[in-house]
């Protein structure tokens, strides 16, 4: 039994309270890719919180950080997150890396019976390798020029964020797994 769900009976889960699967983890951990695969596997709608924010604000996350600042972004992110979660439908939702780490967001996620939080955990070297090639598109790391700087930044950031991520109901180490393998492990733990 986890958060009100009997994990051994898929029909009971699917015919009970709507289930919202919330993917958490550091940037580059694969939340969007895994989310799409998982949603496809479960035949659930997929939503990407960053994409929804960009659509509502009519600019990229980078532009939002640059033009209005991180505090504005975090407020908007929290507001939109809880608007999405008020729906009564099933969904897979990928969040931004910092989403659960501000205010009481993680506490609120954990206190909803229909929400299951899933932490996609990756090693610092794996995250560094994934993020270094795209650091110019990510506002928190676009100022880092070397892999060593990026690895140090990720290490410090994860030290701060890991205690929040680790509170998730399901934790999957994605370091050496494909997107399909991560999705399959999540499904196995759910059902």
C-alpha positions in Angstrom: 0.0 0.0 0.0 1.5 3.4 -1.0 -0.4 6.6 -0.5 -3.7 4.9 -0.6 -3.0 2.7 -3.7 -2.8 -1.0 -3.7 0.2 -1.4 -6.0 -0.6 -5.0 -6.9 -4.0 -4.4 -8.6 -3.9 -2.3 -11.7 -7.7 -2.4 -12.3 -8.3 -1.1 -8.8 -6.0 1.8 -9.3 -7.3 2.7 -12.7 -10.9 2.6 -11.6 -10.5 4.5 -8.4 -9.3 8.1 -7.7 -7.7 9.7 -10.7 -3.9 9.1 -10.7 -1.5 12.0 -11.4 2.1 10.9 -11.9 4.4 13.8 -11.2 8.0 13.3 -12.5 10.6 15.2 -10.4 14.4 15.4 -10.7 17.3 17.6 -11.7 17.4 19.1 -15.1 18.7 16.6 -17.6 17.3 13.6 -15.7 14.9 12.8 -18.5 11.6 13.9 -17.0 10.1 15.0 -20.4 11.3 12.1 -22.4 10.3 9.5 -19.7 7.1 11.4 -19.2 6.1 11.0 -22.8 7.0 7.3 -22.9 5.2 6.6 -19.6 2.1 8.5 -20.7 2.1 6.5 -24.0 2.5 3.2 -22.1 -0.3 4.0 -19.7 -2.5 5.8 -22.3 -2.6 8.9 -20.0 -2.3 12.5 -21.3 1.2 14.0 -21.0 1.8 17.5 -19.8 5.1 19.4 -19.5 5.0 22.1 -16.9 7.8 24.2 -18.6 6.0 24.0 -21.9 2.7 25.1 -20.3 4.5 28.1 -18.7 6.1 29.1 -22.0 2.7 28.9 -23.7 1.0 31.0 -21.1 3.8 33.6 -20.8 4.5 33.6 -24.6 8.2 33.3 -24.1 10.8 30.7 -23.3 11.9 29.8 -19.8 15.2 31.5 -20.5 13.5 34.7 -21.6 11.3 34.6 -18.5 14.2 34.2 -16.2 16.1 37.0 -18.0 13.1 39.5 -18.3 11.2 38.9 -15.1 13.6 37.0 -12.8 13.6 33.7 -11.0 11.3 34.8 -8.2 8.6 35.7 -10.7 9.2 32.4 -12.5 8.9 30.3 -9.3 5.6 32.0 -8.4 4.2 31.5 -11.8 5.5 27.9 -11.9 3.7 27.1 -8.6 0.5 28.8 -9.6 0.3 26.9 -12.9 1.3 23.6 -11.3 -1.6 23.7 -8.9 -4.0 24.8 -11.6 -3.1 21.8 -13.6 -3.4 19.4 -10.7 -7.0 20.6 -9.9 -8.2 18.6 -12.9 -9.8 15.3 -12.1 -8.1 13.5 -14.9 -5.3 11.0 -15.1 -2.0 12.5 -16.3 1.7 12.3 -16.4 3.3 15.6 -15.6 7.0 16.5 -16.0 8.1 19.4 -13.8 11.1 21.7 -13.8 14.1 20.7 -11.8 13.4 23.3 -9.1 9.6 22.9 -9.0 9.3 20.8 -5.8 12.1 22.7 -4.0 10.4 26.0 -3.4 7.9 26.9 -0.7 5.7 24.1 0.4 5.2 22.6 -3.1 6.6 19.1 -2.2 4.6 19.0 1.0 1.4 19.8 -1.0 2.2 17.1 -3.6 2.8 14.5 -1.0 -0.5 15.3 0.8 -2.7 14.5 -2.2 -4.0 11.0 -2.4 -4.3 11.0 -6.2 -0.7 12.2 -6.8 2.3 9.9 -7.0 5.7 11.6 -7.1 8.4 9.9 -9.0 12.1 11.0 -8.6 14.2 10.4 -11.7 17.6 10.2 -10.0 20.8 10.5 -12.1 24.5 10.6 -11.1 26.4 13.9 -11.2 28.7 12.7 -14.1 25.7 11.5 -16.1 23.9 14.9 -15.6 27.1 16.8 -16.5 27.5 14.8 -19.7 23.8 15.4 -20.7 23.7 19.0 -19.8 27.1 20.3 -21.0 26.0 20.3 -24.7 22.8 22.2 -24.0 23.9 24.6 -21.2 23.2 27.6 -23.4 19.4 26.8 -23.4 19.2 26.4 -19.6 19.1 29.7 -17.7 20.6 28.3 -14.5 23.7 26.9 -16.2 24.2 29.1 -19.3 27.1 31.0 -17.6 29.2 27.8 -17.0 31.9 27.3 -19.6 33.6 24.1 -18.7 32.5 20.6 -17.7 34.3 21.0 -14.4 32.4 24.2 -13.5 29.1 22.5 -14.5 29.9 19.3 -12.5 30.7 21.4 -9.4 27.5 23.5 -9.9 25.4 20.3 -10.2 27.0 18.8 -7.2 26.2 21.8 -5.0 22.7 22.1 -6.4 21.9 18.4 -5.9 23.3 18.6 -2.3 20.6 21.2 -1.7 17.8 19.6 -3.7 18.3 15.9 -3.1 16.6 15.9 0.4 13.4 17.2 -1.3 13.6 14.8 -4.3 14.3 11.9 -2.0 10.9 12.3 -0.3 9.2 11.1 -3.5 7.1 7.9 -3.3 9.0 6.3 -6.1 12.7 6.7 -6.9 14.3 5.4 -10.1 18.0 5.6 -10.8 18.1 6.6 -14.5 21.9 6.8 -14.8 22.4 3.7 -17.0 18.9 3.1 -18.2 17.2 3.9 -21.5 14.0 5.9 -21.5 12.0 2.7 -22.1 13.7 1.0 -19.3 13.0 3.8 -16.9 9.3 3.9 -18.0 9.1 0.1 -17.5 10.5 0.3 -14.0 8.0 3.0 -13.1 5.1 0.9 -14.4 6.4 -2.1 -12.5 6.5 -0.1 -9.2 3.0 1.3 -9.8 1.2 -1.9 -10.7 
